[in-house]
């Protein structure tokens, strides 16, 4: 059980900075049900919108963004689903 929890934590860390479409099946399973913050689409964010925060709630994502000095109003929060 502890090994599974550590793997899930590592999946969270490795998902930051990646587009949801780039996540592996295992990462998507570990993140299923979590909220993620993605920069709102603009020509400057092409080609990928990267995950900048992960949390159990939208508020937690906004707090993480603010703590990193990012403007939370430039992000949308979505809930990740399982890959299948």
Rosetta blueprint (number, residue, H / E / L):
1 X L
2 X H
3 X H
4 X H
5 X H
6 X H
7 X H
8 X H
9 X H
10 X H
11 X H
12 X H
13 X H
14 X H
15 X H
16 X L
17 X L
18 X L
19 X E
20 X H
21 X H
22 X H
23 X L
24 X L
25 X H
26 X H
27 X H
28 X H
29 X H
30 X H
31 X H
32 X L
33 X L
34 X L
35 X E
36 X E
37 X E
38 X E
39 X E
40 X L
41 X L
42 X L
43 X H
44 X H
45 X H
46 X L
47 X L
48 X L
49 X L
50 X E
51 X E
52 X E
53 X E
54 X E
55 X E
56 X L
57 X L
58 X H
59 X H
60 X H
61 X H
62 X H
63 X H
64 X H
65 X H
66 X H
67 X H
68 X L
69 X L
70 X L
71 X L
72 X H
73 X H
74 X H
75 X E
76 X E
77 X E
78 X E
79 X E
80 X L
81 X L
82 X L
83 X L
84 X L
